[in-house]
């Protein structure tokens, strides 16, 4: 029987439409001039279900991971993309159809998938310890060859980390360590716990700690500074009990505050101190650091979310839950446990990012995609990119035009550059129904001046999740490509 077409879903049409093919595309056409000192690799991961989902309610987060690698240098760009061949996808390829329910829901998963882990590896893709790792937060990383993108298998760190792993582990560029959490590590009766890991620059785990949390939340990210780690427990509650009773598995609970657990990086669960903020949806931060004894976290946050229903099953709109760039300040020296919040810039943003080399250390600029005119940023697309000076809130914005869908905007240092803005900013620009996608190159200091170069990809890459750039002179690149 032939493979059926996708069922209707806002995340399978328009600029989200999966391309369903693997490609090697050399020497892409370029409009404008690719700078000579932009040399490295740009990786992007996203969800592209090979087989049509069988559940009615396909979710943006549910498709199979497809990694795109753009190799840049000497004014040229080549592209390769490959599905991450997880055990889940290999089993479905063998059967020639989808076996798993949405998010791996056991109630709607085919019995043939029993014993196989639901790992889509679709959310992020990073270099660390000489390996290219495709990440999702519900399962271990999947290692890929950094050049060919061939799947090499799940990375279990010598058997130490075999359950959940973060899609947003942090690389401390000072120490080379990868700091990680596992959100559904274990649940001993009533008290849920997460797992905290430190992995050294060679990929060896050096510390694992279990941390009790106030409730099981969707902890999509966490914060790391030079000396501290912060576990954000937001009102986005995960409850199997509620799901069994017929309610949503993941739901916004407006009665819960946002709790931030602060712990020394070298500490134990007994050292965690909890701070409290208003109920906030927060899945991504630009950067977090220590300043005058306080912890400063620049985050994309909102008063709710359109991604999931509330505990009563009601779902709010994107316009009602627009995220803005906010600064949270935590003062461990204060008598109170209150987190201070200020809005740095009130644009509708997603995916804020720093110069990654400054992660855990002070930074002054956040790159993000933004939305001027789309009615629903996620479904319609984010039509702009922006850099915000986080000291002043001043913005440098470029609008691609209505109907455009910009991916995550990331900083790409020029070869030999060390300063925060000394380089470029890269994003993928998608358009519904377009035959091409563009990899757009900006001067990091001047987005509003428009692109320096547009790399033309001769097919439509769907909007995806996270990307990372590694310059040829970065230690992470050299370690992986040696
Ligand atoms: Fe993310």
Boltz pocket constraint, residues with backbone or C-beta under 6 A from the ligand:
constraints:
  - pocket:
      binder: B
      contacts: [[A, 123], [A, 167], [A, 168], [A, 220], [A, 283], [A, 284], [A, 465], [A, 466]]
      max_distance: 6.0
